[in-house]
């Protein structure tokens, strides 16, 4: 049950940046450019002006990065 709770948790830009090891500015820029470290940027959702990332989306991005040899 706990895994399901965190799998769908929404993280702020700052939390997502910390999780991925990038600065918040880099994460913000990835939304504009569509890429992060040469890969498609993690998906995000907008709630008005607030941007959030799911843990599941960030984990998927990390898995793609590992497959690409980063």
N, CA, C, O and CB atoms as a CASP TS submission, in Angstrom:
PFRMAT TS
TARGET T0000
AUTHOR 0000-0000-0000
METHOD Language model
MODEL 1
PARENT N/A
ATOM      1  N   UNK     1       0.828  -1.187   0.000  1.00  0.00           N
ATOM      2  CA  UNK     1       0.000   0.000   0.000  1.00  0.00           C
ATOM      3  C   UNK     1       0.872   1.249   0.000  1.00  0.00           C
ATOM      4  O   UNK     1       0.569   2.211  -0.705  1.00  0.00           O
ATOM      5  CB  UNK     1      -0.942  -0.001   1.205  1.00  0.00           C
ATOM      6  N   UNK     2       1.931   1.247   0.768  1.00  0.00           N
ATOM      7  CA  UNK     2       2.793   2.422   0.848  1.00  0.00           C
ATOM      8  C   UNK     2       3.428   2.723  -0.512  1.00  0.00           C
ATOM      9  O   UNK     2       3.528   3.889  -0.895  1.00  0.00           O
ATOM     10  CB  UNK     2       3.885   2.214   1.913  1.00  0.00           C
ATOM     11  N   UNK     3       3.857   1.695  -1.244  1.00  0.00           N
ATOM     12  CA  UNK     3       4.448   1.908  -2.556  1.00  0.00           C
ATOM     13  C   UNK     3       3.468   2.589  -3.495  1.00  0.00           C
ATOM     14  O   UNK     3       3.852   3.482  -4.251  1.00  0.00           O
ATOM     15  CB  UNK     3       4.909   0.587  -3.150  1.00  0.00           C
ATOM     16  N   UNK     4       2.208   2.180  -3.456  1.00  0.00           N
ATOM     17  CA  UNK     4       1.193   2.793  -4.303  1.00  0.00           C
ATOM     18  C   UNK     4       1.002   4.257  -3.944  1.00  0.00           C
ATOM     19  O   UNK     4       0.795   5.085  -4.830  1.00  0.00           O
ATOM     20  CB  UNK     4      -0.130   2.044  -4.182  1.00  0.00           C
ATOM     21  N   UNK     5       1.064   4.586  -2.679  1.00  0.00           N
ATOM     22  CA  UNK     5       0.904   5.962  -2.239  1.00  0.00           C
ATOM     23  C   UNK     5       1.994   6.842  -2.819  1.00  0.00           C
ATOM     24  O   UNK     5       1.701   7.925  -3.327  1.00  0.00           O
ATOM     25  CB  UNK     5       0.914   6.042  -0.718  1.00  0.00           C
ATOM     26  N   UNK     6       3.247   6.405  -2.756  1.00  0.00           N
ATOM     27  CA  UNK     6       4.348   7.216  -3.236  1.00  0.00           C
ATOM     28  C   UNK     6       4.491   7.182  -4.751  1.00  0.00           C
ATOM     29  O   UNK     6       5.024   8.121  -5.342  1.00  0.00           O
ATOM     30  CB  UNK     6       5.623   6.763  -2.601  1.00  0.00           C
ATOM     31  N   UNK     7       4.025   6.120  -5.382  1.00  0.00           N
ATOM     32  CA  UNK     7       4.125   6.011  -6.833  1.00  0.00           C
ATOM     33  C   UNK     7       3.355   7.133  -7.519  1.00  0.00           C
ATOM     34  O   UNK     7       3.791   7.632  -8.556  1.00  0.00           O
ATOM     35  CB  UNK     7       3.605   4.652  -7.302  1.00  0.00           C
ATOM     36  N   UNK     8       2.234   7.532  -6.965  1.00  0.00           N
ATOM     37  CA  UNK     8       1.404   8.562  -7.563  1.00  0.00           C
ATOM     38  C   UNK     8       1.557   9.915  -6.888  1.00  0.00           C
ATOM     39  O   UNK     8       0.758  10.818  -7.134  1.00  0.00           O
ATOM     40  CB  UNK     8      -0.027   8.141  -7.521  1.00  0.00           C
ATOM     41  N   UNK     9       2.548  10.069  -6.059  1.00  0.00           N
ATOM     42  CA  UNK     9       2.784  11.319  -5.353  1.00  0.00           C
ATOM     43  C   UNK     9       3.291  12.375  -6.325  1.00  0.00           C
ATOM     44  O   UNK     9       4.092  12.080  -7.212  1.00  0.00           O
ATOM     45  CB  UNK     9       3.786  11.117  -4.202  1.00  0.00           C
ATOM     46  N   UNK    10       2.829  13.588  -6.157  1.00  0.00           N
ATOM     47  CA  UNK    10       3.277  14.698  -6.983  1.00  0.00           C
ATOM     48  C   UNK    10       4.398  15.441  -6.282  1.00  0.00           C
ATOM     49  O   UNK    10       4.268  15.835  -5.123  1.00  0.00           O
ATOM     50  CB  UNK    10       2.114  15.649  -7.301  1.00  0.00           C
ATOM     51  N   UNK    11       5.504  15.629  -6.996  1.00  0.00           N
ATOM     52  CA  UNK    11       6.664  16.332  -6.448  1.00  0.00           C
ATOM     53  C   UNK    11       6.770  17.709  -7.076  1.00  0.00           C
ATOM     54  O   UNK    11       6.411  17.904  -8.237  1.00  0.00           O
ATOM     55  CB  UNK    11       7.963  15.528  -6.686  1.00  0.00           C
ATOM     56  N   UNK    12       7.261  18.656  -6.306  1.00  0.00           N
ATOM     57  CA  UNK    12       7.495  19.996  -6.828  1.00  0.00           C
ATOM     58  C   UNK    12       8.709  19.981  -7.737  1.00  0.00           C
ATOM     59  O   UNK    12       9.447  18.998  -7.791  1.00  0.00           O
ATOM     60  CB  UNK    12       7.686  21.010  -5.683  1.00  0.00           C
ATOM     61  N   UNK    13       8.907  21.069  -8.443  1.00  0.00           N
ATOM     62  CA  UNK    13      10.078  21.204  -9.305  1.00  0.00           C
ATOM     63  C   UNK    13      11.371  21.025  -8.499  1.00  0.00           C
ATOM     64  O   UNK    13      12.294  20.341  -8.938  1.00  0.00           O
ATOM     65  CB  UNK    13      10.070  22.575 -10.006  1.00  0.00           C
ATOM     66  N   UNK    14      11.423  21.634  -7.344  1.00  0.00           N
ATOM     67  CA  UNK    14      12.611  21.533  -6.488  1.00  0.00           C
ATOM     68  C   UNK    14      12.852  20.105  -6.024  1.00  0.00           C
ATOM     69  O   UNK    14      13.989  19.634  -6.029  1.00  0.00           O
ATOM     70  CB  UNK    14      12.470  22.448  -5.280  1.00  0.00           C
ATOM     71  N   UNK    15      11.793  19.414  -5.623  1.00  0.00           N
ATOM     72  CA  UNK    15      11.921  18.026  -5.188  1.00  0.00           C
ATOM     73  C   UNK    15      12.352  17.127  -6.343  1.00  0.00           C
ATOM     74  O   UNK    15      13.182  16.235  -6.167  1.00  0.00           O
ATOM     75  CB  UNK    15      10.600  17.529  -4.597  1.00  0.00           C
ATOM     76  N   UNK    16      11.783  17.365  -7.522  1.00  0.00           N
ATOM     77  CA  UNK    16      12.155  16.574  -8.695  1.00  0.00           C
ATOM     78  C   UNK    16      13.622  16.807  -9.044  1.00  0.00           C
ATOM     79  O   UNK    16      14.341  15.863  -9.375  1.00  0.00           O
ATOM     80  CB  UNK    16      11.253  16.927  -9.898  1.00  0.00           C
ATOM     81  N   UNK    17      14.062  18.048  -8.973  1.00  0.00           N
ATOM     82  CA  UNK    17      15.457  18.369  -9.263  1.00  0.00           C
ATOM     83  C   UNK    17      16.385  17.654  -8.285  1.00  0.00           C
ATOM     84  O   UNK    17      17.393  17.077  -8.690  1.00  0.00           O
ATOM     85  CB  UNK    17      15.686  19.889  -9.201  1.00  0.00           C
ATOM     86  N   UNK    18      16.050  17.691  -7.020  1.00  0.00           N
ATOM     87  CA  UNK    18      16.856  17.019  -6.005  1.00  0.00           C
ATOM     88  C   UNK    18      16.910  15.512  -6.270  1.00  0.00           C
ATOM     89  O   UNK    18      17.974  14.899  -6.190  1.00  0.00           O
ATOM     90  CB  UNK    18      16.288  17.295  -4.598  1.00  0.00           C
ATOM     91  N   UNK    19      15.771  14.933  -6.583  1.00  0.00           N
ATOM     92  CA  UNK    19      15.688  13.492  -6.844  1.00  0.00           C
ATOM     93  C   UNK    19      16.578  13.096  -8.022  1.00  0.00           C
ATOM     94  O   UNK    19      17.252  12.067  -7.978  1.00  0.00           O
ATOM     95  CB  UNK    19      14.231  13.080  -7.121  1.00  0.00           C
ATOM     96  N   UNK    20      16.576  13.924  -9.083  1.00  0.00           N
ATOM     97  CA  UNK    20      17.343  13.603 -10.284  1.00  0.00           C
ATOM     98  C   UNK    20      18.796  14.083 -10.220  1.00  0.00           C
ATOM     99  O   UNK    20      19.622  13.669 -11.034  1.00  0.00           O
ATOM    100  CB  UNK    20      16.669  14.208 -11.488  1.00  0.00           C
ATOM    101  N   UNK    21      19.105  14.943  -9.268  1.00  0.00           N
ATOM    102  CA  UNK    21      20.477  15.435  -9.145  1.00  0.00           C
ATOM    103  C   UNK    21      20.785  16.627 -10.034  1.00  0.00           C
ATOM    104  O   UNK    21      21.943  16.862 -10.376  1.00  0.00           O
ATOM    105  CB  UNK    21      21.429  14.336  -9.460  1.00  0.00           C
ATOM    106  N   UNK    22      19.767  17.378 -10.408  1.00  0.00           N
ATOM    107  CA  UNK    22      19.936  18.585 -11.203  1.00  0.00           C
ATOM    108  C   UNK    22      19.478  19.786 -10.400  1.00  0.00           C
ATOM    109  O   UNK    22      18.837  19.638  -9.359  1.00  0.00           O
ATOM    110  CB  UNK    22      19.158  18.487 -12.529  1.00  0.00           C
ATOM    111  N   UNK    23      19.806  20.972 -10.880  1.00  0.00           N
ATOM    112  CA  UNK    23      19.309  22.181 -10.234  1.00  0.00           C
ATOM    113  C   UNK    23      17.875  22.436 -10.681  1.00  0.00           C
ATOM    114  O   UNK    23      17.472  21.990 -11.755  1.00  0.00           O
ATOM    115  CB  UNK    23      20.213  23.400 -10.563  1.00  0.00           C
ATOM    116  N   UNK    24      17.106  23.147  -9.868  1.00  0.00           N
ATOM    117  CA  UNK    24      15.741  23.486 -10.284  1.00  0.00           C
ATOM    118  C   UNK    24      15.704  24.262 -11.607  1.00  0.00           C
ATOM    119  O   UNK    24      14.776  24.095 -12.398  1.00  0.00           O
ATOM    120  CB  UNK    24      15.057  24.304  -9.195  1.00  0.00           C
ATOM    121  N   UNK    25      16.689  25.090 -11.842  1.00  0.00           N
ATOM    122  CA  UNK    25      16.734  25.855 -13.095  1.00  0.00           C
ATOM    123  C   UNK    25      16.885  24.900 -14.286  1.00  0.00           C
ATOM    124  O   UNK    25      16.242  25.090 -15.318  1.00  0.00           O
ATOM    125  CB  UNK    25      17.905  26.884 -13.071  1.00  0.00           C
ATOM    126  N   UNK    26      17.718  23.895 -14.145  1.00  0.00           N
ATOM    127  CA  UNK    26      17.910  22.920 -15.221  1.00  0.00           C
ATOM    128  C   UNK    26      16.613  22.172 -15.505  1.00  0.00           C
ATOM    129  O   UNK    26      16.269  21.936 -16.664  1.00  0.00           O
ATOM    130  CB  UNK    26      19.028  21.926 -14.857  1.00  0.00           C
ATOM    131  N   UNK    27      15.893  21.799 -14.450  1.00  0.00           N
ATOM    132  CA  UNK    27      14.612  21.110 -14.618  1.00  0.00           C
ATOM    133  C   UNK    27      13.614  22.029 -15.325  1.00  0.00           C
ATOM    134  O   UNK    27      12.884  21.595 -16.216  1.00  0.00           O
ATOM    135  CB  UNK    27      14.050  20.651 -13.245  1.00  0.00           C
ATOM    136  N   UNK    28      13.588  23.287 -14.926  1.00  0.00           N
ATOM    137  CA  UNK    28      12.680  24.259 -15.547  1.00  0.00           C
ATOM    138  C   UNK    28      13.011  24.417 -17.027  1.00  0.00           C
ATOM    139  O   UNK    28      12.111  24.440 -17.867  1.00  0.00           O
ATOM    140  CB  UNK    28      12.766  25.629 -14.828  1.00  0.00           C
ATOM    141  N   UNK    29      14.285  24.526 -17.345  1.00  0.00           N
ATOM    142  CA  UNK    29      14.698  24.671 -18.736  1.00  0.00           C
ATOM    143  C   UNK    29      14.345  23.436 -19.556  1.00  0.00           C
ATOM    144  O   UNK    29      14.056  23.540 -20.748  1.00  0.00           O
ATOM    145  CB  UNK    29      16.194  24.937 -18.816  1.00  0.00           C
ATOM    146  N   UNK    30      14.369  22.272 -18.921  1.00  0.00           N
ATOM    147  CA  UNK    30      14.040  21.047 -19.657  1.00  0.00           C
ATOM    148  C   UNK    30      12.593  21.062 -20.131  1.00  0.00           C
ATOM    149  O   UNK    30      12.269  20.451 -21.150  1.00  0.00           O
ATOM    150  CB  UNK    30      14.291  19.813 -18.783  1.00  0.00           C
ATOM    151  N   UNK    31      11.730  21.745 -19.412  1.00  0.00           N
ATOM    152  CA  UNK    31      10.338  21.857 -19.861  1.00  0.00           C
ATOM    153  C   UNK    31      10.255  22.719 -21.113  1.00  0.00           C
ATOM    154  O   UNK    31       9.414  22.471 -21.977  1.00  0.00           O
ATOM    155  CB  UNK    31       9.448  22.449 -18.745  1.00  0.00           C
ATOM    156  N   UNK    32      11.112  23.721 -21.223  1.00  0.00           N
ATOM    157  CA  UNK    32      11.106  24.603 -22.404  1.00  0.00           C
ATOM    158  C   UNK    32      11.752  23.920 -23.605  1.00  0.00           C
ATOM    159  O   UNK    32      11.259  24.023 -24.728  1.00  0.00           O
ATOM    160  CB  UNK    32      11.842  25.921 -22.096  1.00  0.00           C
ATOM    161  N   UNK    33      12.864  23.219 -23.356  1.00  0.00           N
ATOM    162  CA  UNK    33      13.603  22.614 -24.461  1.00  0.00           C
ATOM    163  C   UNK    33      13.082  21.231 -24.837  1.00  0.00           C
ATOM    164  O   UNK    33      13.248  20.784 -25.972  1.00  0.00           O
ATOM    165  CB  UNK    33      15.063  22.521 -24.106  1.00  0.00           C
ATOM    166  N   UNK    34      12.453  20.559 -23.881  1.00  0.00           N
ATOM    167  CA  UNK    34      11.957  19.212 -24.130  1.00  0.00           C
ATOM    168  C   UNK    34      13.002  18.134 -23.918  1.00  0.00           C
ATOM    169  O   UNK    34      12.725  16.951 -24.115  1.00  0.00           O
ATOM    170  CB  UNK    34      11.432  19.120 -25.519  1.00  0.00           C
ATOM    171  N   UNK    35      14.220  18.538 -23.512  1.00  0.00           N
ATOM    172  CA  UNK    35      15.274  17.552 -23.254  1.00  0.00           C
ATOM    173  C   UNK    35      15.941  17.824 -21.909  1.00  0.00           C
ATOM    174  O   UNK    35      15.997  18.956 -21.429  1.00  0.00           O
ATOM    175  CB  UNK    35      16.325  17.572 -24.384  1.00  0.00           C
ATOM    176  N   UNK    36      16.436  16.753 -21.328  1.00  0.00           N
ATOM    177  CA  UNK    36      17.202  16.833 -20.087  1.00  0.00           C
ATOM    178  C   UNK    36      18.361  15.870 -20.220  1.00  0.00           C
ATOM    179  O   UNK    36      18.151  14.662 -20.337  1.00  0.00           O
ATOM    180  CB  UNK    36      16.319  16.503 -18.826  1.00  0.00           C
ATOM    181  N   UNK    37      19.562  16.374 -20.205  1.00  0.00           N
ATOM    182  CA  UNK    37      20.777  15.566 -20.343  1.00  0.00           C
ATOM    183  C   UNK    37      20.752  14.732 -21.628  1.00  0.00           C
ATOM    184  O   UNK    37      21.192  13.582 -21.643  1.00  0.00           O
ATOM    185  CB  UNK    37      20.942  14.646 -19.125  1.00  0.00           C
ATOM    186  N   UNK    38      20.238  15.323 -22.689  1.00  0.00           N
ATOM    187  CA  UNK    38      20.232  14.650 -23.978  1.00  0.00           C
ATOM    188  C   UNK    38      19.112  13.642 -24.186  1.00  0.00           C
ATOM    189  O   UNK    38      19.070  12.970 -25.217  1.00  0.00           O
ATOM    190  CB  UNK    38      21.509  13.974 -24.162  1.00  0.00           C
ATOM    191  N   UNK    39      18.220  13.530 -23.237  1.00  0.00           N
ATOM    192  CA  UNK    39      17.072  12.626 -23.329  1.00  0.00           C
ATOM    193  C   UNK    39      15.783  13.433 -23.279  1.00  0.00           C
ATOM    194  O   UNK    39      15.791  14.578 -22.827  1.00  0.00           O
ATOM    195  CB  UNK    39      17.100  11.573 -22.189  1.00  0.00           C
ATOM    196  N   UNK    40      14.677  12.857 -23.735  1.00  0.00           N
ATOM    197  CA  UNK    40      13.405  13.566 -23.567  1.00  0.00           C
ATOM    198  C   UNK    40      13.176  13.880 -22.087  1.00  0.00           C
ATOM    199  O   UNK    40      13.404  13.038 -21.219  1.00  0.00           O
ATOM    200  CB  UNK    40      12.226  12.724 -24.134  1.00  0.00           C
ATOM    201  N   UNK    41      12.728  15.087 -21.821  1.00  0.00           N
ATOM    202  CA  UNK    41      12.510  15.529 -20.436  1.00  0.00           C
ATOM    203  C   UNK    41      11.417  14.697 -19.771  1.00  0.00           C
ATOM    204  O   UNK    41      10.528  14.179 -20.447  1.00  0.00           O
ATOM    205  CB  UNK    41      12.135  17.029 -20.397  1.00  0.00           C
ATOM    206  N   UNK    42      11.484  14.569 -18.440  1.00  0.00           N
ATOM    207  CA  UNK    42      10.425  13.846 -17.728  1.00  0.00           C
ATOM    208  C   UNK    42       9.074  14.528 -17.948  1.00  0.00           C
ATOM    209  O   UNK    42       8.992  15.748 -18.084  1.00  0.00           O
ATOM    210  CB  UNK    42      10.744  13.763 -16.216  1.00  0.00           C
ATOM    211  N   UNK    43       8.036  13.725 -17.978  1.00  0.00           N
ATOM    212  CA  UNK    43       6.698  14.295 -18.120  1.00  0.00           C
ATOM    213  C   UNK    43       6.300  14.986 -16.821  1.00  0.00           C
ATOM    214  O   UNK    43       6.773  14.638 -15.739  1.00  0.00           O
ATOM    215  CB  UNK    43       5.666  13.199 -18.497  1.00  0.00           C
ATOM    216  N   UNK    44       5.431  15.959 -16.954  1.00  0.00           N
ATOM    217  CA  UNK    44       4.967  16.726 -15.804  1.00  0.00           C
ATOM    218  C   UNK    44       3.510  17.094 -16.002  1.00  0.00           C
ATOM    219  O   UNK    44       2.964  16.956 -17.096  1.00  0.00           O
ATOM    220  CB  UNK    44       5.827  17.991 -15.595  1.00  0.00           C
ATOM    221  N   UNK    45       2.898  17.556 -14.948  1.00  0.00           N
ATOM    222  CA  UNK    45       1.523  18.038 -15.019  1.00  0.00           C
ATOM    223  C   UNK    45       1.487  19.449 -14.457  1.00  0.00           C
ATOM    224  O   UNK    45       2.284  19.815 -13.593  1.00  0.00           O
ATOM    225  CB  UNK    45       0.546  17.097 -14.244  1.00  0.00           C
ATOM    226  N   UNK    46       0.553  20.224 -14.960  1.00  0.00           N
ATOM    227  CA  UNK    46       0.381  21.597 -14.474  1.00  0.00           C
ATOM    228  C   UNK    46      -0.963  21.708 -13.778  1.00  0.00           C
ATOM    229  O   UNK    46      -1.991  21.257 -14.283  1.00  0.00           O
ATOM    230  CB  UNK    46       0.484  22.629 -15.638  1.00  0.00           C
ATOM    231  N   UNK    47      -0.925  22.308 -12.628  1.00  0.00           N
ATOM    232  CA  UNK    47      -2.134  22.649 -11.888  1.00  0.00           C
ATOM    233  C   UNK    47      -2.153  24.173 -11.817  1.00  0.00           C
ATOM    234  O   UNK    47      -1.634  24.765 -10.871  1.00  0.00           O
ATOM    235  CB  UNK    47      -2.167  21.978 -10.436  1.00  0.00           C
ATOM    236  N   UNK    48      -2.749  24.796 -12.814  1.00  0.00           N
ATOM    237  CA  UNK    48      -2.661  26.247 -12.891  1.00  0.00           C
ATOM    238  C   UNK    48      -1.221  26.628 -13.186  1.00  0.00           C
ATOM    239  O   UNK    48      -0.658  26.201 -14.195  1.00  0.00           O
ATOM    240  CB  UNK    48      -3.157  26.915 -11.576  1.00  0.00           C
ATOM    241  N   UNK    49      -0.625  27.423 -12.318  1.00  0.00           N
ATOM    242  CA  UNK    49       0.772  27.821 -12.500  1.00  0.00           C
ATOM    243  C   UNK    49       1.746  26.877 -11.808  1.00  0.00           C
ATOM    244  O   UNK    49       2.961  27.029 -11.943  1.00  0.00           O
ATOM    245  CB  UNK    49       0.977  29.223 -11.985  1.00  0.00           C
ATOM    246  N   UNK    50       1.228  25.919 -11.078  1.00  0.00           N
ATOM    247  CA  UNK    50       2.080  24.965 -10.371  1.00  0.00           C
ATOM    248  C   UNK    50       2.415  23.788 -11.271  1.00  0.00           C
ATOM    249  O   UNK    50       1.537  23.221 -11.922  1.00  0.00           O
ATOM    250  CB  UNK    50       1.398  24.476  -9.086  1.00  0.00           C
ATOM    251  N   UNK    51       3.683  23.427 -11.301  1.00  0.00           N
ATOM    252  CA  UNK    51       4.151  22.290 -12.082  1.00  0.00           C
ATOM    253  C   UNK    51       4.523  21.182 -11.111  1.00  0.00           C
ATOM    254  O   UNK    51       5.189  21.426 -10.104  1.00  0.00           O
ATOM    255  CB  UNK    51       5.363  22.677 -12.995  1.00  0.00           C
ATOM    256  N   UNK    52       4.095  19.975 -11.413  1.00  0.00           N
ATOM    257  CA  UNK    52       4.401  18.824 -10.565  1.00  0.00           C
ATOM    258  C   UNK    52       4.859  17.653 -11.417  1.00  0.00           C
ATOM    259  O   UNK    52       4.490  17.527 -12.585  1.00  0.00           O
ATOM    260  CB  UNK    52       3.179  18.426  -9.722  1.00  0.00           C
ATOM    261  N   UNK    53       5.672  16.799 -10.807  1.00  0.00           N
ATOM    262  CA  UNK    53       6.179  15.581 -11.431  1.00  0.00           C
ATOM    263  C   UNK    53       5.750  14.410 -10.575  1.00  0.00           C
ATOM    264  O   UNK    53       5.740  14.505  -9.348  1.00  0.00           O
ATOM    265  CB  UNK    53       7.734  15.619 -11.598  1.00  0.00           C
ATOM    266  N   UNK    54       5.392  13.300 -11.216  1.00  0.00           N
ATOM    267  CA  UNK    54       5.105  12.104 -10.423  1.00  0.00           C
ATOM    268  C   UNK    54       6.415  11.344 -10.228  1.00  0.00           C
ATOM    269  O   UNK    54       7.316  11.390 -11.067  1.00  0.00           O
ATOM    270  CB  UNK    54       4.018  11.197 -11.119  1.00  0.00           C
ATOM    271  N   UNK    55       6.492  10.662  -9.127  1.00  0.00           N
ATOM    272  CA  UNK    55       7.665   9.843  -8.855  1.00  0.00           C
ATOM    273  C   UNK    55       7.826   8.784  -9.938  1.00  0.00           C
ATOM    274  O   UNK    55       8.943   8.458 -10.338  1.00  0.00           O
ATOM    275  CB  UNK    55       7.560   9.183  -7.467  1.00  0.00           C
ATOM    276  N   UNK    56       6.723   8.261 -10.401  1.00  0.00           N
ATOM    277  CA  UNK    56       6.742   7.251 -11.458  1.00  0.00           C
ATOM    278  C   UNK    56       7.380   7.809 -12.735  1.00  0.00           C
ATOM    279  O   UNK    56       8.157   7.109 -13.385  1.00  0.00           O
ATOM    280  CB  UNK    56       5.312   6.756 -11.749  1.00  0.00           C
ATOM    281  N   UNK    57       7.067   9.050 -13.105  1.00  0.00           N
ATOM    282  CA  UNK    57       7.644   9.674 -14.302  1.00  0.00           C
ATOM    283  C   UNK    57       9.144   9.899 -14.128  1.00  0.00           C
ATOM    284  O   UNK    57       9.911   9.723 -15.074  1.00  0.00           O
ATOM    285  CB  UNK    57       6.940  11.012 -14.607  1.00  0.00           C
ATOM    286  N   UNK    58       9.558  10.282 -12.939  1.00  0.00           N
ATOM    287  CA  UNK    58      10.983  10.507 -12.691  1.00  0.00           C
ATOM    288  C   UNK    58      11.754   9.192 -12.718  1.00  0.00           C
ATOM    289  O   UNK    58      12.859   9.126 -13.255  1.00  0.00           O
ATOM    290  CB  UNK    58      11.190  11.212 -11.342  1.00  0.00           C
ATOM    291  N   UNK    59      11.174   8.156 -12.144  1.00  0.00           N
ATOM    292  CA  UNK    59      11.824   6.847 -12.168  1.00  0.00           C
ATOM    293  C   UNK    59      11.940   6.330 -13.605  1.00  0.00           C
ATOM    294  O   UNK    59      12.938   5.700 -13.957  1.00  0.00           O
ATOM    295  CB  UNK    59      11.040   5.840 -11.298  1.00  0.00           C
ATOM    296  N   UNK    60      10.933   6.590 -14.429  1.00  0.00           N
ATOM    297  CA  UNK    60      10.982   6.177 -15.835  1.00  0.00           C
ATOM    298  C   UNK    60      12.105   6.917 -16.561  1.00  0.00           C
ATOM    299  O   UNK    60      12.800   6.333 -17.392  1.00  0.00           O
ATOM    300  CB  UNK    60       9.622   6.441 -16.531  1.00  0.00           C
ATOM    301  N   UNK    61      12.281   8.202 -16.249  1.00  0.00           N
ATOM    302  CA  UNK    61      13.355   8.982 -16.875  1.00  0.00           C
ATOM    303  C   UNK    61      14.714   8.418 -16.463  1.00  0.00           C
ATOM    304  O   UNK    61      15.606   8.278 -17.300  1.00  0.00           O
ATOM    305  CB  UNK    61      13.247  10.484 -16.481  1.00  0.00           C
ATOM    306  N   UNK    62      14.875   8.097 -15.193  1.00  0.00           N
ATOM    307  CA  UNK    62      16.129   7.520 -14.706  1.00  0.00           C
ATOM    308  C   UNK    62      16.405   6.190 -15.407  1.00  0.00           C
ATOM    309  O   UNK    62      17.545   5.917 -15.783  1.00  0.00           O
ATOM    310  CB  UNK    62      16.079   7.320 -13.171  1.00  0.00           C
ATOM    311  N   UNK    63      15.389   5.372 -15.584  1.00  0.00           N
ATOM    312  CA  UNK    63      15.563   4.083 -16.263  1.00  0.00           C
ATOM    313  C   UNK    63      16.027   4.301 -17.712  1.00  0.00           C
ATOM    314  O   UNK    63      16.909   3.590 -18.193  1.00  0.00           O
ATOM    315  CB  UNK    63      14.237   3.269 -16.235  1.00  0.00           C
ATOM    316  N   UNK    64      15.435   5.280 -18.406  1.00  0.00           N
ATOM    317  CA  UNK    64      15.874   5.589 -19.777  1.00  0.00           C
ATOM    318  C   UNK    64      17.319   6.071 -19.784  1.00  0.00           C
ATOM    319  O   UNK    64      18.097   5.712 -20.669  1.00  0.00           O
ATOM    320  CB  UNK    64      14.958   6.656 -20.415  1.00  0.00           C
ATOM    321  N   UNK    65      17.670   6.878 -18.803  1.00  0.00           N
ATOM    322  CA  UNK    65      19.053   7.392 -18.723  1.00  0.00           C
ATOM    323  C   UNK    65      20.044   6.249 -18.496  1.00  0.00           C
ATOM    324  O   UNK    65      21.128   6.240 -19.079  1.00  0.00           O
ATOM    325  CB  UNK    65      19.182   8.437 -17.582  1.00  0.00           C
ATOM    326  N   UNK    66      19.679   5.305 -17.666  1.00  0.00           N
ATOM    327  CA  UNK    66      20.562   4.163 -17.407  1.00  0.00           C
ATOM    328  C   UNK    66      20.689   3.275 -18.629  1.00  0.00           C
ATOM    329  O   UNK    66      21.765   2.734 -18.881  1.00  0.00           O
ATOM    330  CB  UNK    66      20.048   3.347 -16.228  1.00  0.00           C
ATOM    331  N   UNK    67      19.635   3.113 -19.384  1.00  0.00           N
ATOM    332  CA  UNK    67      19.692   2.316 -20.606  1.00  0.00           C
ATOM    333  C   UNK    67      20.581   2.973 -21.630  1.00  0.00           C
ATOM    334  O   UNK    67      21.252   2.296 -22.410  1.00  0.00           O
ATOM    335  CB  UNK    67      18.299   2.109 -21.181  1.00  0.00           C
ATOM    336  N   UNK    68      20.589   4.316 -21.631  1.00  0.00           N
ATOM    337  CA  UNK    68      21.394   5.063 -22.587  1.00  0.00           C
ATOM    338  C   UNK    68      22.847   5.174 -22.179  1.00  0.00           C
ATOM    339  O   UNK    68      23.640   5.778 -22.901  1.00  0.00           O
ATOM    340  CB  UNK    68      20.827   6.428 -22.771  1.00  0.00           C
ATOM    341  N   UNK    69      23.216   4.611 -21.048  1.00  0.00           N
ATOM    342  CA  UNK    69      24.602   4.614 -20.620  1.00  0.00           C
ATOM    343  C   UNK    69      25.060   5.880 -19.928  1.00  0.00           C
ATOM    344  O   UNK    69      26.255   6.171 -19.866  1.00  0.00           O
ATOM    345  CB  UNK    69      25.456   4.376 -21.772  1.00  0.00           C
ATOM    346  N   UNK    70      24.088   6.641 -19.401  1.00  0.00           N
ATOM    347  CA  UNK    70      24.469   7.887 -18.731  1.00  0.00           C
ATOM    348  C   UNK    70      25.052   7.604 -17.379  1.00  0.00           C
ATOM    349  O   UNK    70      25.432   8.532 -16.664  1.00  0.00           O
ATOM    350  CB  UNK    70      23.277   8.820 -18.596  1.00  0.00           C
TER
END
